[in-house]
Every structure is written in C-alpha cells, then in structure tokens.
Amino acid sequence: MQEKKTAIITGGNAGIGYETSLAMAKQGFRVIIIGRTKQKCEQAVYDINQSTQNDNCSYYLCDLSSQNEIKKTSDLIRNEIKVVDILINNAGQVYTHYQESEDGIEMQFATNHLAYFLLTYELLPLLKKSTEARIICVSSNSHYRGQLNFNNLYFKDSYSFFKAYAQSKLCNVLFTYKLAALLKPFSITVNVLHPGLVKTLIGTKQVKWWEALAWKIWSSRGISVAEGAKTSIYLATSNDVKNSTGLYWNKCASQKSVAISYDIQLQNQLWELSEKLCNIRYA
Ligand SMILES: NC(=O)c1ccc[n+]([C@@H]2O[C@H](COP(=O)([O-])OP(=O)(O)OC[C@H]3O[C@@H](n4cnc5c(N)ncnc54)[C@H](OP(=O)(O)O)[C@@H]3O)[C@@H](O)[C@H]2O)c1
C-alpha cells in the first residue's frame, strides 16, 4: 500500500491554517499541525479527526516566536517522522505595539519571517527525503507596501505595526525566491501566496479592544476562511503546479510581486542577516 503523504502546517489550529489542514486531511494526507496553544491544537485535531473519519491528524506544541522552541520541536519531529512532503509556513501574527521575542527580536519579524526561515532549515533534511516536496509560504498583498531598512529593522523608536507587518510579509517573498533558487537541484518546490482579505481573528489578538473592533469591521468585507485557504490547498495538492517554483500566487494564479522582491542583492542581504539572527548556515 502507498504511504500517506505527510503535511506540516504551522498555525493549523485556527483560521486559514485550520481550513487548509482540514482539506488536506480530507484528501488523505497525514496532517501535522504546529501551534502554540494546547487547548486549541487539541480541539483542532479532534475536529479534523471527527470530520475526516480517520486519525490522520496530530500536533506539536511550539511558540514559533522562540528560536529555542523551534529547534526543540524540530528535533522531536526529526526523531519521530521519516519524511515530510509538504511544509506550509502559515502561522502569522499582528502586534500593534512594539514587543520583542525572547530572542530580543521584534515580534512580527520573529514570527512572520524568522520562524519560516528557521523551521524550514530545520525540516529540510526530511523534505529532501520526499520524492516531490513542496514548501508554501503564506505572505500577504501588504508586502507590496513593505520596505526593508536594515538600519531600522525593528522600528523600535517609532513603532508602526503596519510597516513592521508589511516588512515581514515582504521577507516571506524574498525568502521564497532565494530558497526556490537554492533548492532547484532537489525535488522541492517553493512558492509564496496571498490568501485574500479573510475573515479570521488575526487582527483581534495581542491588540487593544478598539483595534480588534477595527479589524472585525475591516475584515467583514473579506472572504470566508474556507475561500481564503484555497490557494494554499491548491499549491499543496494540485498536479498543475507540481513543477512550479519561485512564484507568487493569488487566487490560485501566479502574478508579479513587488519589484524589489526580485532584487537578488536584497534577497541575499536578508538571507545573511536571517542566518546570523538564527545562528545557522543553510548550505
Ligand atoms: N486574514 C487575512 O486577511 C490575511 C491576509 C493576508 C495574509 N494573511 C496571512 O495568513 C496567515 C494565517 O493568518 P490567519 O488570518 O489565518 O490568522 P489566525 O486565524 O490568527 O491564525 C494564525 C495561526 O497562527 C498561529 N500563531 C500565531 N503566532 C504564533 C506563534 N508565535 N507560534 C505558533 N503559532 C502561532 C495562531 O495560533 P493561536 O490560535 O494560538 O493564535 C493561529 O493558529 C498569516 O501568515 C497571515 O499573515 C492573512
């Protein structure tokens, strides 16, 4: 019998990540969620197992803003799992006020970018064992307004949450393009996407009540969470894209990302800085 394919989805306990996990479990994947909240992960796994009528789904607990937790969780995964076929870097968060991770890094940069960078590095040995692996990074169209200023990366003195968020989402695109080029010799594709404006709770966590209200009003114009997961699911499962790599996607179609995201020098500069901040060397 053919082995089930294994998909790891960060932030698979809620929002777009949950819908993606559910759809992939329905398609017969072995689904592994990485999440930070035990009770939410347990609930998500229970709900997915119930509605797919099999025990395909499990979770690892990890706060992805912590490099130490990413490394420990990856150790566990490498000990327990032989091959990873799909990695969906999806977990993201919005902080409207300046906050640092335990590694002293601005929170949105730490979770939205460095966690993608470090987790992918840690799981690469398992992805290389797959006959056809796919890495998918969930970015945002806010990346079009993102800028990278290496002299003021954390916006510490006059914090702009939107600038920090847009920067982290631009980093997703720069990271994807550089990684796709690096992994060309292997059977691993790497793509990045915008899910749409989606009615999730992302803008209601770690924020003041009026900011949460503003997000609810703003996102009420958005699409459903199931709709918002469609491009992630498409990139993870469709045969049409099995050879596509290094592309930015929106509504299941590739499109141009912002011009600076194609700047190789900028990609390299971000890459080197990320390696330094995570204390790793990719190759
Ligand atoms: N919603 C939109 O309109 C929109 C638009 C463009 C891009 N996106 C992107 O889509 C992705 C998913 O967002 P969403 O809208 O589905 O948000 P969501 O409903 O808040 O889901 C985010 C998921 O990430 C997890 N997460 C956040 N910080 C984490 C951490 N430090 N460690 C581990 N897990 C963490 C959350 O865990 P908890 O449940 O414990 O909080 C949750 O499972 C994000 O990358 C976001 O930037 C969303």
The ligand as an SDF file (V2000), in Angstrom:
LIG
                    3D

 48 52  0  0  0  0  0  0  0  0999 V2000
   -6.6850   37.0520    7.4370 N   0  0  0  0  0  0  0  0  0  0  0  0
   -6.2480   37.7880    6.4290 C   0  0  0  0  0  0  0  0  0  0  0  0
   -6.9720   38.6510    5.8830 O   0  0  0  0  0  0  0  0  0  0  0  0
   -4.8570   37.6160    5.9010 C   0  0  0  0  0  0  0  0  0  0  0  0
   -4.4670   38.3930    4.7910 C   0  0  0  0  0  0  0  0  0  0  0  0
   -3.1710   38.2260    4.2800 C   0  0  0  0  0  0  0  0  0  0  0  0
   -2.3170   37.3220    4.8510 C   0  0  0  0  0  0  0  0  0  0  0  0
   -2.7090   36.5770    5.9410 N   0  0  0  0  0  0  0  0  0  0  0  0
   -1.7430   35.6230    6.4960 C   0  0  0  0  0  0  0  0  0  0  0  0
   -2.3510   34.3670    6.6400 O   0  0  0  0  0  0  0  0  0  0  0  0
   -1.6900   33.6130    7.6660 C   0  0  0  0  0  0  0  0  0  0  0  0
   -2.7240   32.9860    8.5860 C   0  0  0  0  0  0  0  0  0  0  0  0
   -3.4150   34.0160    9.2310 O   0  0  0  0  0  0  0  0  0  0  0  0
   -4.9480   33.9110    9.6740 P   0  0  0  0  0  0  0  0  0  0  0  0
   -5.6410   35.0970    9.1170 O   0  0  0  0  0  0  0  0  0  0  0  0
   -5.4870   32.5610    9.4280 O   0  0  0  0  0  0  0  0  0  0  0  0
   -4.7900   34.2060   11.2400 O   0  0  0  0  0  0  0  0  0  0  0  0
   -5.3070   33.3930   12.5410 P   0  0  0  0  0  0  0  0  0  0  0  0
   -6.6960   32.9560   12.3580 O   0  0  0  0  0  0  0  0  0  0  0  0
   -4.9650   34.2740   13.6930 O   0  0  0  0  0  0  0  0  0  0  0  0
   -4.3690   32.1200   12.5270 O   0  0  0  0  0  0  0  0  0  0  0  0
   -2.9990   32.2740   12.7440 C   0  0  0  0  0  0  0  0  0  0  0  0
   -2.4560   30.9720   13.2710 C   0  0  0  0  0  0  0  0  0  0  0  0
   -1.0670   31.1590   13.5740 O   0  0  0  0  0  0  0  0  0  0  0  0
   -0.8510   30.7780   14.9350 C   0  0  0  0  0  0  0  0  0  0  0  0
    0.2410   31.5310   15.5320 N   0  0  0  0  0  0  0  0  0  0  0  0
    0.3810   32.8730   15.6280 C   0  0  0  0  0  0  0  0  0  0  0  0
    1.5000   33.1660   16.2960 N   0  0  0  0  0  0  0  0  0  0  0  0
    2.0930   32.0070   16.6210 C   0  0  0  0  0  0  0  0  0  0  0  0
    3.2590   31.6500   17.3300 C   0  0  0  0  0  0  0  0  0  0  0  0
    4.0660   32.5730   17.8620 N   0  0  0  0  0  0  0  0  0  0  0  0
    3.5520   30.3420   17.4970 N   0  0  0  0  0  0  0  0  0  0  0  0
    2.7440   29.3840   16.9790 C   0  0  0  0  0  0  0  0  0  0  0  0
    1.6160   29.6540   16.3090 N   0  0  0  0  0  0  0  0  0  0  0  0
    1.2870   30.9510   16.1360 C   0  0  0  0  0  0  0  0  0  0  0  0
   -2.1720   31.0960   15.6300 C   0  0  0  0  0  0  0  0  0  0  0  0
   -2.2270   30.4450   16.8890 O   0  0  0  0  0  0  0  0  0  0  0  0
   -3.3280   30.9060   18.0060 P   0  0  0  0  0  0  0  0  0  0  0  0
   -4.6270   30.3320   17.5080 O   0  0  0  0  0  0  0  0  0  0  0  0
   -2.8300   30.2780   19.2420 O   0  0  0  0  0  0  0  0  0  0  0  0
   -3.3300   32.4150   17.9980 O   0  0  0  0  0  0  0  0  0  0  0  0
   -3.1220   30.5500   14.5830 C   0  0  0  0  0  0  0  0  0  0  0  0
   -3.1630   29.1560   14.6390 O   0  0  0  0  0  0  0  0  0  0  0  0
   -0.7550   34.6080    8.3630 C   0  0  0  0  0  0  0  0  0  0  0  0
    0.5640   34.3880    7.9140 O   0  0  0  0  0  0  0  0  0  0  0  0
   -1.2510   35.9710    7.8920 C   0  0  0  0  0  0  0  0  0  0  0  0
   -0.2320   36.9400    7.8800 O   0  0  0  0  0  0  0  0  0  0  0  0
   -3.9540   36.7090    6.4610 C   0  0  0  0  0  0  0  0  0  0  0  0
  1  2  1  0
  2  3  2  0
  2  4  1  0
  4  5  1  0
  4 48  2  0
  5  6  2  0
  6  7  1  0
  7  8  2  0
  8  9  1  0
  8 48  1  0
  9 10  1  0
  9 46  1  0
 10 11  1  0
 11 12  1  0
 11 44  1  0
 12 13  1  0
 13 14  1  0
 14 15  2  0
 14 16  1  0
 14 17  1  0
 17 18  1  0
 18 19  2  0
 18 20  1  0
 18 21  1  0
 21 22  1  0
 22 23  1  0
 23 24  1  0
 23 42  1  0
 24 25  1  0
 25 26  1  0
 25 36  1  0
 26 27  1  0
 26 35  1  0
 27 28  2  0
 28 29  1  0
 29 30  1  0
 29 35  2  0
 30 31  1  0
 30 32  2  0
 32 33  1  0
 33 34  2  0
 34 35  1  0
 36 37  1  0
 36 42  1  0
 37 38  1  0
 38 39  2  0
 38 40  1  0
 38 41  1  0
 42 43  1  0
 44 45  1  0
 44 46  1  0
 46 47  1  0
M  CHG  2   8   1  16  -1
M  END
$$$$
